[in-house]
Each structure stands twice: as structure tokens, then as C-alpha cells.
């Protein structure tokens, strides 16, 4: 569709139908997105402490390079399925805009006339729609990031070749001055309102840095550093503030996540300029309030400890990393207090599944497993905050949270074949029918379905899904002193160096669906160093069998030290009990180890859209019984449940997701007031489900 025809169509829709009825975003999005201030608020007088001397705090651990850990067992099978037969590999065909829109090179943006074809997205001329100029930078950049990491982690030759082509095209877009981005010269760094300058660079640079760390190609690192130098020259204390604008609708504040790039560059190069620039970005973001819908984490707002989060959930959860980065880069007690207040606010958002709620907006609501849904983008950003917080603070409760969120809420959005995910989903998911079901009458919302693209609201959750396990794997192991820390568990192979020796550690396990992990070490030379094993808060016991090693409890780790030789094995076994955990809605849920268990509701599927690629559809899910209405949990009924392990052994690579463990016990039919026998399964194995009773 040509740009002129888009504008004609917009005008016609407004004339015939009005905005709200035809816009594919739904009522909730439209009522929240435009909170632009009538006049820009300058809070610079609250930020004077940034001028004081900085005393950076040491990080408790150090991230290893991207790609150091690769999946094994059920996790490799899932990632390979997603890449070769599922949405990770197919998104470029399912959403042709990814291939057609070469926005970093030949289709850069110079004005509204450059808005591309947007698939099923219906536009009506709202002010926020100017942001669509940059939307594909998010879609494409995040998909590139996840696709490339998948390709190398599962060692798919065709996908690796395609990844190199993606990177080569991106590098070829770099101007003589070093610029990499989506804007023509008439707009570049000259924005007065909504834009995606820094956000488009963030998604591209995260992609390039991941590729660099995996392949070691220094030309890629040099390109990113040269591009960053351009941005740091145009946006700085001595130049422009990128957040001082007349209006903005998410892209500008997404751009704060250039702090991710700064964090990675500082780790790789050790150059202080990147850590300093991260602080500049957070300070600049905190100074001006333009649109309240996207800036919960501004310093002035964080001082309001008892005011709940209200903004766009993805922004809120990703910006947690920026606050933490700024605090650790400066050591300022003001930022320590701000971060503590943010954690206080976050608690009100947490669902039984481990997710923070927000299917677009948090809206000041307390988490409710029936009413407050969560979207995949929000889950990914919160999980990546948890792993970053674990790395910097050394507080392993963040790692517990990362595992719980990943293995329950996040896996619980994917269909069994990897051909679709949900965009928005509540913990208690009784129906998926294109409507939000809450306290009032159901309201239309296209996010509530399974889809391989979700192109009617936005193609954002599927690209972020591609980044899920690749980023999770990158945080499984971290450097702790001269040793290595197992921060999170799962089937994988780590390859790294310790005091000059090549070290490989394999985790053979079906964790989290089993209780035992066998670690096998391979070393080029014998080496003495400690291994640290996280002791999860939910583990009643954790036994480690390491022949001849010294074992000492050190905080939230078990420190295991000896001179390790190639071929040695360590066996770890958790002792878990079924726990009944009360929730603030007056109900309870059952958790065993990291797994939250749910009643899987029988359902039927109703296809809403087909794609040119066979096997990919949008579809609704309808319940075939009344479980959501009638199931409850009486006093003491949690004691009736016994754990039935998966039939698949830890040394087998079959689909553990098709042979999940379960809890067998009794719940109550509240209408008949009688106990009934039920089986509960991990949330990862559910479509429709009931989690709280």
C-alpha cells in the first residue's frame, strides 16, 4: 500500500467509523497511550546530586560472553524446534514487513510518507501513530537479536549463514561518520517530538554485540563503538538532551535502554566512557516528564514510594535495569533509595506465575490472577532485569525469580509445537477469545489469542520471544572471583576459561521438571578453583556429591572447591515439598521447587486466520468444562497431593514437555461441596488453566 493511500484510508475510517471502534489496539491501549503533558515538566533541580563525585560499586559477579552456554536436552530440542519449524525461524516469512523494510539502510525514515505497510494494524490518525515510523526497528532488531543467537546456540548452518548476511547488511548501512540508525539526515538527532533514534540503535547494537561475542569478529565491535561515538557526540551534557521533547509515545523512552548497550560495552572493553554515558542517559530521562504513560522509573516518580506503578509495563520493567545500572555506576545513596522504592512498588505487580502484570498498562492495579494479565514483552524485560540484578547485587532471590518466571509464565505462553504464543494471558486463563475478561463485561482485545505474529496489535511479543532462552542461557553461569557460579539451572553446556585452562561443564538434567542435575567437567589442564551452586529459597534440601571436594555454605551459594580434573562429575539433588502459597486475592496456589502447578482446562480451538506457511494460524481457545468456576481448595487439601515424576529420564533427550511431571490429589467442587480427584501439571504444559484456588 502506498503512503498516499494509507492517509486516504485513515481519513475515510475516521469519517465513517470514528477512532476507537476501528483501531486494532483496543480500548485499554487507546485510553492510556496519550498522557502527554500540557507543558513539559523540568525536574532538573531534583537531580543536583548527579554532580557529586561518583564511587562505583563492585559487581558481585561478572557475565560471561554471549554464547558461552549452549542448550542441551529438552531445552535444545525446544530451541531447535522454534528455529527450524516454529516462529523463531519463520517470522520473516509470516510477517513479510521484516524482509521488505530495509529501514537501517535503503528505507530510512525522513517523514510520515516513509511509514511502511503494517500488516493487520489498523490506523486512524491518532497522534501516537507517528511512532509507527520506528516500530519496525523494534520488530526487526529484536528478531535479528533472537534469531542470530538461536542460530549459533543450536549450531544450525543455514541459520548461521543467514545471520551473517543480516550482520553484513547492517554493517554496510554504516555511514562514513559512523552512524547506524533508521533516520535520514533531515531528521537524524534533530527530533522535536516522538522518535525512535536511540531505541532503533539499541535493538541493532544488542544484535551486533551478541554476534561479536559469539564469533569474535572485531570489525563488528569496532562498528558499534564508532556508531556509539556519533550518538554520544550529538546527545550529551554539552549537546542535546534526547528526552527534552514536545511529545513522545514510547520510542524515546524505550531509547533509555541504550543503557543495555553501555553495560555490555563496559564489560567488553572496560572503557569508563560507556558507564558514564549510561548515567547520563538515566539522568537525562529523569529530568523531563513528557508522557506519563512511559516513565514510571524517572527519579522524581520513584521518590513517591507508596504511589503504584501506572505506566506501560514493558517500559517500567526494562527501565529497572537502567536505575540499577546508574546506582552501581555512581554509588549515590539517592539512587539506592530510588531502587529500593522501585522494588517496593514491584511487589504489588507480582503474579503467582512469577510474572509482573501488565498487558500493556500496569494502571496502578494490584496483581490479580483473574483480572490483570501480562504480555510476553513485559515478562522478558522483567526476567532480564532479574538476571542483571542477580549479577550486580549477588542477591540470589533475583535468580530464583528469573527461574520461576521463565519456567512458568513464559513457557506457559508457547503452544506445544512452537508455532504460536499468546500476547496477553492471565494466570487463571479460562478462555482466549479476543476479549479481555475482568471485573466487568468482556471488552474486545486482539491480544488474547494464540498467534505466530500478533500483527493486529503489534509484532513485538513474538520477536521478544525469540530472545527468551538465548538470554536466559547467557545468565546461567557467571564469573565469581576466580571461580564459576551456577546462578540458574537447566540442561546446557558451558565453554569458558579458568586461569588459562579451557573448561567445559555440561548440565545433564530435565530440570526444572526433575530434581537431579549431573555436572560433567572437561578441562584442558587440571585446575584448582571453586564452583558455586545457588541454593534456591524453595529447596528444603540440596545435596551435592563431589568426590574429594571441600564444601562450604557461603551466603546463598554452596561453595565446592578442589583441583578439578577432566571427566569429574558432580551430582546435585534437590529435596522439594509441595507448598501451598496464599495470594492476595484470598486464594492459594501450589508450587513445588521452581514449578507452579495448574489445572489444565480441556479446550477446543477455533482458527481465526491462516498464513501462507502451513501449520501457522491465529486461533481462539474455548473451555470444554466449567473448571474455572467450580474448583476450589479446602483446608489441608494441599496435603493430599503427591508428586508423580516425568517418565522421561534425565539422560534422555526426548520431549520432556510431552511427558511432564504432575501432582495428583484432591480439590473441591465448590458447587457440590465435595472433594474430587484431580491432576495438576506445570504451567508450561497448559493452554487454558486455573492456577489459584
C-alpha positions in Angstrom: 0.0 0.0 0.0 1.4 3.4 -1.0 1.8 6.2 1.6 -0.9 8.4 0.0 -3.4 5.5 0.0 -2.7 5.0 3.7 -3.5 8.6 4.5 -6.7 8.4 2.4 -7.7 5.2 4.2 -7.1 6.8 7.6 -9.3 9.8 6.8 -12.0 7.5 5.4 -12.0 5.4 8.6 -12.2 8.4 10.8 -15.1 9.8 8.8 -17.1 6.6 8.6 -16.4 4.9 12.0 -14.5 7.2 14.4 -11.3 6.1 16.1 -12.0 3.8 18.9 -14.2 1.3 17.0 -11.7 0.7 14.2 -8.3 1.0 15.8 -6.9 -2.5 16.2 -5.2 -1.6 19.5 -8.3 -2.0 21.7 -9.9 0.3 24.3 -7.3 -0.2 27.0 -4.4 0.9 24.8 -6.2 3.9 23.4 -7.3 5.2 26.8 -3.8 5.1 28.2 -1.3 5.8 25.5 -1.7 9.6 25.2 -0.7 11.1 28.6 1.4 13.9 27.1 1.8 16.8 29.5 0.3 20.1 28.5 3.7 21.6 29.4 7.0 19.8 29.7 8.0 19.5 33.4 11.7 20.1 34.1 12.8 18.4 37.3 16.5 19.3 37.0 16.5 20.9 40.4 16.0 17.5 41.9 19.0 16.0 40.2 21.8 18.0 41.6 23.3 15.0 43.4 24.5 13.7 40.0 27.2 16.4 40.1 28.9 14.8 43.1 31.9 12.6 42.9 31.0 9.0 41.9 32.1 6.0 43.8 31.1 3.0 41.6 30.0 -0.2 43.5 31.7 -3.5 42.7 29.6 -6.1 40.9 29.1 -9.3 42.8 29.7 -11.4 39.6 30.6 -10.9 36.0 28.7 -12.0 33.0 30.4 -14.4 30.5 30.3 -13.6 26.8 27.1 -14.3 24.9 27.0 -17.8 23.6 29.2 -19.3 26.3 26.4 -21.6 27.3 24.5 -23.7 24.7 21.4 -25.7 25.3 21.2 -29.5 25.8 18.4 -32.0 26.2 14.8 -30.8 26.2 16.0 -27.1 26.0 18.0 -27.7 22.8 15.1 -29.7 21.3 12.7 -26.8 22.1 15.0 -24.1 20.7 15.8 -26.1 17.6 12.1 -26.7 17.0 11.4 -23.0 17.4 14.2 -22.2 14.9 13.6 -24.9 12.3 9.9 -25.4 12.4 8.4 -22.6 14.6 8.1 -18.9 15.0 11.7 -18.1 15.6 12.8 -19.2 12.1 9.5 -18.4 10.3 8.7 -14.9 11.4 10.4 -13.4 8.4 8.0 -15.3 6.1 5.0 -14.9 8.4 5.4 -11.1 8.6 6.9 -10.0 5.3 7.5 -6.5 6.6 10.7 -7.8 8.2 12.2 -8.6 4.8 10.6 -5.7 2.8 11.5 -2.9 5.2 15.3 -2.3 5.0 14.9 0.6 7.3 18.5 0.7 8.5 19.9 1.0 5.0 17.8 1.7 1.9 14.4 2.6 3.6 15.5 5.1 6.2 12.8 7.5 7.6 12.6 11.1 6.6 8.9 11.8 7.4 5.4 10.3 7.7 5.5 9.4 4.0 8.0 6.7 4.9 5.6 4.7 7.1 5.6 1.2 5.6 2.9 -1.4 5.1 2.0 -2.6 8.6 0.1 -5.8 8.0 -3.1 -6.1 10.0 -2.5 -2.9 12.0 -5.5 -0.5 11.6 -4.6 3.2 11.7 -7.0 6.0 12.4 -4.8 9.1 12.5 -4.2 9.3 16.3 -1.2 11.4 17.4 0.6 8.4 18.7 0.7 6.8 15.2 3.7 8.9 14.3 5.7 6.4 16.4 5.0 3.8 13.7 7.9 5.2 11.8 10.2 3.4 14.2 8.1 0.3 15.1 9.7 -2.0 12.6 13.1 -1.2 14.2 11.8 -2.9 17.3 10.3 -5.8 15.5 13.2 -6.4 13.2 16.0 -5.6 15.6 14.7 -7.8 18.4 14.0 -10.6 15.9 17.5 -10.3 14.5 18.9 -10.5 18.0 17.0 -13.6 19.0 17.4 -15.3 15.6 21.1 -14.9 15.4 21.6 -16.2 19.0 19.4 -19.2 18.3 21.3 -20.0 15.1 24.7 -20.2 16.8 23.4 -21.8 20.0 21.8 -24.8 18.2 24.5 -24.7 15.5 22.2 -24.6 12.5 24.4 -24.0 9.5 21.7 -22.4 7.3 20.6 -20.1 10.0 24.2 -19.1 10.8 24.7 -18.2 7.2 21.6 -16.1 7.2 22.7 -14.5 10.4 26.0 -13.4 8.8 24.0 -11.9 5.9 21.9 -9.9 8.4 25.0 -8.6 10.1 26.8 -7.8 6.9 23.8 -5.8 5.6 23.6 -3.9 8.9 27.3 -3.1 8.8 27.0 -2.0 5.2 24.5 0.6 6.3 27.1 2.4 8.4 27.8 6.0 7.2 31.2 7.5 6.8 30.7 9.3 10.0 29.9 6.0 11.8 26.1 6.5 12.0 24.0 3.3 12.2 20.3 4.0 12.6 16.9 4.5 10.8 16.8 8.2 10.0 17.7 10.2 7.0 19.9 13.2 7.5 17.0 15.6 7.7 15.7 14.0 10.9 18.8 12.4 12.5 19.4 13.7 16.0 17.1 16.7 15.3 13.9 15.4 16.7 11.5 17.7 18.5 8.9 15.0 19.3 8.2 11.3 19.1 11.1 9.3 17.6 12.9 6.0 17.8 16.5 7.2 17.4 18.1 5.6 20.4 15.6 2.7 20.5 16.4 1.6 16.9 20.1 1.8 17.8 19.6 -0.2 20.9 18.0 -3.1 19.1 20.6 -3.1 16.4 23.6 -2.7 18.7 22.4 -5.5 21.0 22.2 -7.7 17.9 25.7 -6.8 16.7 27.3 -7.2 20.2 25.7 -10.6 20.6 27.2 -11.6 17.2 30.6 -10.2 18.1 30.8 -12.1 21.3 29.7 -15.4 19.7 32.0 -15.1 16.7 34.9 -12.8 17.9 34.7 -10.7 14.7 36.3 -7.5 15.8 35.0 -5.5 12.9 31.6 -5.8 14.4 32.7 -4.4 17.8 34.5 -1.6 16.0 31.3 -0.7 14.1 29.3 -0.5 17.3 31.9 1.7 19.0 32.1 4.0 16.1 28.3 4.3 15.9 28.1 4.9 19.7 30.7 7.7 19.3 28.3 9.5 16.9 25.4 9.3 19.3 27.5 10.3 22.3 28.6 13.4 20.5 25.1 14.5 19.5 23.4 13.6 22.8 25.5 14.7 25.8 25.8 17.1 28.6 27.4 19.6 26.2 24.9 19.0 23.4 21.2 17.9 23.3 19.1 16.0 25.9 17.4 13.2 23.9 14.4 13.3 26.3 13.6 17.1 26.1 10.8 16.9 23.6 7.3 18.3 22.9 5.7 14.8 22.9 6.6 11.2 22.7 4.8 7.8 22.5 7.2 5.2 23.8 10.0 5.2 21.3 12.0 7.9 23.1 11.7 6.3 26.5 12.4 2.8 25.0 15.7 4.5 24.0 16.8 4.7 27.6 17.6 1.0 27.0 20.8 2.1 25.2 22.0 1.6 28.8 22.0 -2.2 27.9 24.5 -1.4 25.2 26.6 0.7 27.5 26.6 -2.1 30.1 27.8 -4.6 27.6 30.4 -2.3 26.1 31.8 -1.5 29.5 32.0 -5.2 30.3 33.8 -6.0 27.0 36.1 -3.0 26.7 36.5 -1.7 30.3 36.1 1.8 29.0 34.7 4.1 31.6 33.0 6.4 29.0 30.3 3.8 28.5 29.5 3.5 32.2 29.4 7.3 32.4 27.1 7.5 29.3 24.7 5.1 31.0 24.4 7.5 33.9 23.9 10.5 31.5 21.0 8.7 29.9 19.3 7.9 33.2 19.8 11.5 34.5 18.5 12.9 31.2 15.5 10.7 31.2 14.7 11.7 34.8 14.8 15.4 34.1 11.9 15.8 31.8 8.4 14.3 32.1 6.7 14.4 28.7 4.3 11.4 28.6 3.3 9.9 32.0 2.4 6.6 30.2 6.0 5.7 29.7 8.2 6.9 32.6 7.4 5.2 35.9 11.2 4.9 36.6 12.0 8.6 36.5 13.9 9.5 39.7 11.2 12.1 40.8 8.5 9.4 40.5 10.5 6.8 42.4 10.6 9.1 45.4 6.9 8.6 45.7 7.3 5.2 47.4 3.6 4.4 48.0 2.4 5.5 44.6 2.0 2.4 42.5 3.4 1.8 39.0 0.9 3.0 36.4 2.8 3.1 33.1 3.4 0.8 30.1 4.6 -2.4 31.7 7.4 -3.1 29.2 8.9 0.3 29.8 8.6 0.0 33.6 10.2 -3.4 33.8 13.0 -2.7 31.3 13.9 0.6 32.9 14.5 -1.2 36.2 17.9 -2.2 34.7 18.7 1.4 33.9 18.1 2.5 37.5 20.2 -0.3 38.8 23.0 0.5 36.4 23.0 4.1 37.4 23.1 3.2 41.1 26.0 0.8 40.7 27.9 3.2 38.4 27.7 6.1 41.0 27.1 4.6 44.4 24.8 7.5 45.1 22.5 6.8 48.2 19.7 8.8 46.4 19.7 6.1 43.7 19.9 3.3 46.3 16.7 4.7 47.8 15.1 5.1 44.4 15.9 1.5 43.5 14.6 0.3 46.9 11.3 2.1 46.3 11.1 0.6 42.8 11.4 -2.9 44.4 8.6 -2.0 46.8 6.3 -0.9 44.0 7.2 -4.1 42.0 5.9 -6.4 44.7 2.4 -5.1 44.1 2.6 -6.2 40.5 3.8 -9.8 41.0 1.6 -12.8 40.0 1.7 -16.4 41.2 3.4 -17.4 38.0 6.4 -15.2 38.7 5.4 -12.6 36.1 4.7 -8.9 36.7 1.3 -8.0 35.4 0.7 -5.6 32.6 -0.9 -6.4 29.3 0.3 -3.0 28.0 -0.5 -1.0 31.2 0.0 -1.6 34.9 -2.5 1.2 35.6 -2.0 1.3 39.3 -3.6 -2.1 39.8 -2.5 -4.7 42.3 -1.8 -8.1 40.7 -4.9 -10.3 40.3 -4.6 -13.7 38.6 -8.1 -13.4 37.2 -8.0 -9.8 36.0 -4.5 -8.4 35.5 -2.9 -10.2 32.6 0.7 -10.0 31.4 2.3 -9.8 28.0 5.4 -11.6 26.8 7.4 -8.4 26.2 6.8 -7.4 29.8 7.9 -10.8 31.0 11.1 -10.8 29.0 12.1 -7.4 30.2 11.4 -8.2 33.9 13.2 -11.5 33.6 16.3 -9.8 32.1 16.1 -7.3 35.0 16.1 -10.2 37.5 19.3 -11.7 35.9 21.0 -8.4 35.8 20.1 -7.7 39.4 21.5 -11.1 40.4 24.8 -10.4 38.6 25.3 -7.0 40.2 24.0 -7.4 43.7 24.7 -11.1 44.3 21.3 -11.5 45.8 20.2 -14.9 44.6 16.5 -14.3 45.2 16.6 -12.5 41.9 17.9 -15.7 40.3 15.0 -17.6 41.9 12.6 -15.1 40.4 14.2 -15.4 37.0 13.8 -19.2 37.0 10.3 -19.1 38.3 9.2 -16.6 35.6 11.0 -18.3 32.8 9.9 -21.9 33.5 6.3 -21.0 34.4 4.7 -17.8 32.9 7.0 -17.5 29.9 6.9 -21.2 28.9 3.2 -21.1 29.5 2.6 -18.7 26.6 4.0 -21.1 23.9 1.9 -23.7 22.2 3.3 -27.3 22.1 4.5 -27.0 18.5 6.3 -23.7 18.9 4.1 -22.2 16.1 2.3 -19.6 18.2 2.3 -17.8 21.5 -0.1 -15.6 23.4 0.5 -11.9 23.5 -1.5 -11.3 26.7 -2.6 -14.0 29.1 -3.8 -14.1 32.8 -2.5 -16.7 35.2 -6.1 -18.0 35.5 -6.8 -18.3 31.8 -10.3 -19.5 31.4 -10.8 -18.5 27.8 -8.9 -16.9 24.9 -11.4 -15.3 22.6 -10.1 -11.9 21.5 -11.5 -10.3 24.6 -10.3 -9.1 28.0 -12.3 -10.7 30.8 -12.2 -8.9 34.1 -14.5 -7.5 36.7 -16.8 -6.0 34.0 -18.3 -7.0 30.7 -15.7 -8.5 28.3 -14.1 -5.9 26.1 -12.5 -6.5 22.6 -8.8 -7.0 22.7 -6.9 -8.9 19.9 -4.0 -9.8 22.3 -6.0 -12.7 23.8 -5.4 -15.5 21.4 -2.6 -17.7 20.0 -0.8 -16.2 17.0 2.6 -16.5 15.3 2.8 -12.8 14.7 0.1 -10.8 16.6 0.2 -8.4 13.7 -3.1 -6.7 14.5 -1.9 -5.0 17.8 1.9 -5.1 17.1 4.6 -7.6 16.1 6.6 -7.1 19.3 5.9 -10.2 21.6 7.0 -12.8 19.0 10.3 -11.1 18.3 10.9 -10.8 22.0 10.0 -14.5 22.4 13.0 -15.3 20.1 15.3 -13.7 22.7 14.0 -15.7 25.7 16.2 -18.7 26.2 19.2 -17.3 24.5 19.4 -14.5 27.1 18.5 -17.0 29.9 21.3 -19.3 28.9 23.8 -16.3 28.9 23.0 -15.8 32.6 23.1 -19.4 33.8 26.8 -19.2 34.7 28.7 -16.2 35.9 32.3 -15.5 37.0 32.6 -15.2 40.8 36.1 -14.3 41.8 38.4 -16.8 40.3 35.6 -19.4 40.1 32.3 -20.0 38.4 28.8 -19.7 39.8 25.9 -21.8 38.7 23.3 -19.0 39.0 20.5 -20.8 37.3 19.9 -24.4 36.4 18.9 -26.2 33.2 20.3 -28.6 30.5 23.2 -26.9 28.9 26.9 -26.9 28.1 29.2 -24.1 29.3 32.5 -23.4 27.5 34.9 -20.9 29.1 38.4 -20.4 30.5 39.5 -20.5 34.1 43.1 -19.3 35.0 44.1 -20.1 31.4 42.6 -23.6 31.1 39.8 -24.5 28.8 36.8 -25.6 30.9 33.6 -27.2 29.7 30.7 -28.0 32.1 27.7 -30.0 31.0 24.5 -30.0 32.9 22.6 -33.2 32.3 19.1 -32.8 33.6 15.5 -32.4 32.9 15.4 -29.5 35.4 13.1 -27.9 36.3 10.9 -30.9 35.6 13.2 -33.2 37.6 15.1 -32.8 40.9 18.6 -34.0 39.9 21.5 -32.5 37.9 24.7 -34.1 36.9 27.6 -31.8 36.1 30.4 -33.2 34.0 33.7 -31.3 33.8 36.2 -31.3 31.0 39.4 -29.4 31.3 42.5 -28.9 29.1 44.6 -29.0 32.3 43.8 -29.7 35.9 43.0 -26.5 37.8 42.1 -25.6 41.4 39.1 -23.2 41.6 35.8 -23.0 43.4 32.4 -23.8 41.9 29.4 -22.0 43.4 26.0 -23.6 43.3 23.0 -21.4 44.1 20.8 -22.7 46.9 17.2 -21.8 45.9 14.9 -20.5 48.5 12.3 -23.2 47.7 14.7 -26.1 48.2 14.1 -27.9 51.5 17.4 -29.7 51.0 20.2 -29.6 48.4 22.8 -32.4 48.4 25.9 -32.1 46.4 28.1 -35.2 45.8 31.6 -34.1 44.6 34.3 -36.6 45.5 37.2 -35.2 47.4 35.9 -31.6 47.3 35.6 -29.2 50.2 32.0 -27.9 50.6 31.2 -24.6 52.5 28.0 -22.7 52.6 28.7 -19.1 51.5 25.6 -16.9 51.6 23.1 -18.2 49.1 25.7 -20.5 47.5 27.3 -23.8 48.3 31.0 -23.3 47.5 32.7 -26.5 46.3 36.4 -26.4 45.9 39.1 -28.8 44.7 41.7 -29.3 42.0 39.4 -30.4 39.2 40.4 -32.9 36.5 38.8 -33.7 33.2 36.0 -36.2 33.4 35.0 -35.5 37.0 31.3 -35.4 37.9 29.2 -33.6 40.5 25.8 -34.8 41.3 23.3 -32.3 42.8 19.9 -33.3 44.1 17.1 -31.1 45.5 14.6 -32.0 48.1 11.3 -30.3 47.3 7.9 -30.4 49.0 4.5 -29.3 47.7 3.9 -25.8 49.2 0.6 -24.0 49.4 1.2 -20.3 48.9 -1.5 -17.8 49.8 -2.1 -14.9 47.4 -3.6 -11.5 48.0 -6.9 -12.4 46.2 -7.8 -14.7 49.1 -6.9 -17.9 47.1 -3.8 -20.1 47.1 -1.6 -21.9 44.6 0.6 -24.9 44.7 4.4 -24.7 44.0 7.0 -27.5 44.1 10.5 -26.3 43.6 10.5 -23.7 40.8 7.3 -25.1 39.3 3.9 -23.6 39.7 1.2 -26.2 39.1 -2.2 -25.6 37.5 -5.3 -27.4 36.5 -5.2 -27.8 32.7 -8.7 -27.0 31.3 -9.8 -29.1 28.4 -10.4 -26.8 25.4 -11.3 -26.6 21.7 -9.6 -24.4 19.2 -11.2 -22.0 16.6 -9.0 -20.8 13.8 -9.3 -17.1 13.1 -6.6 -16.6 10.4 -4.4 -18.8 8.3 -0.9 -18.0 6.8 0.8 -18.9 3.6 3.1 -21.1 5.6 1.4 -24.4 6.5 0.9 -25.1 10.2 0.7 -21.5 11.3 -2.6 -20.0 12.4 -4.2 -17.4 14.7 -6.7 -19.2 16.9 -9.0 -18.8 19.9 -9.4 -21.4 22.7 -12.7 -22.1 24.4 -13.1 -24.2 27.6 -15.0 -27.5 27.4 -15.9 -27.6 31.1 -16.6 -25.2 34.0 -13.3 -25.8 36.0 -12.6 -22.1 36.4 -15.9 -21.6 38.1 -16.2 -24.7 40.3 -12.7 -25.7 41.5 -11.6 -24.6 45.0 -9.1 -25.8 47.6 -10.3 -26.7 51.0 -8.3 -26.5 54.3 -5.5 -29.0 54.2 -6.2 -30.3 50.7 -2.6 -29.4 49.7 -1.5 -32.4 51.8 -3.4 -34.8 49.5 -1.1 -34.0 46.6 1.8 -36.4 45.7 4.4 -35.7 43.1 4.5 -38.0 40.0 7.7 -37.6 38.1 8.1 -37.5 34.4 8.5 -40.8 32.7 11.5 -39.4 30.8 14.9 -39.9 32.4 17.4 -37.1 32.9 19.8 -38.8 30.4 17.1 -38.9 27.7 16.7 -36.1 25.1 13.1 -36.7 24.3 10.4 -34.1 24.6 10.0 -33.7 28.4 7.3 -31.2 27.6 5.2 -34.1 26.3 5.9 -36.1 29.4 5.6 -33.6 32.2 5.5 -34.4 35.9 2.3 -33.9 37.8 0.7 -33.5 41.2 -2.1 -36.0 41.9 -4.5 -35.0 44.7 -7.9 -33.6 45.6 -9.6 -30.2 45.1 -13.2 -29.2 46.0 -16.1 -28.8 43.7 -17.5 -25.7 45.4 -21.0 -26.1 43.9 -21.4 -29.7 45.1 -19.2 -29.1 48.2 -17.4 -32.4 47.7 -13.8 -33.4 47.1 -12.8 -34.6 43.6 -9.6 -36.2 42.3 -7.5 -34.0 40.0 -4.1 -33.9 38.4 -2.2 -30.7 38.2 0.6 -30.0 35.7 3.3 -27.3 35.4 2.1 -24.1 33.8 4.5 -24.8 30.9 2.1 -27.6 29.8 -1.1 -25.6 29.8 -3.2 -23.6 27.4 -6.3 -22.8 29.4 -5.7 -23.2 33.1 -6.6 -22.4 36.7 -3.7 -21.6 39.0 -5.3 -20.2 42.1 -8.0 -22.0 44.1 
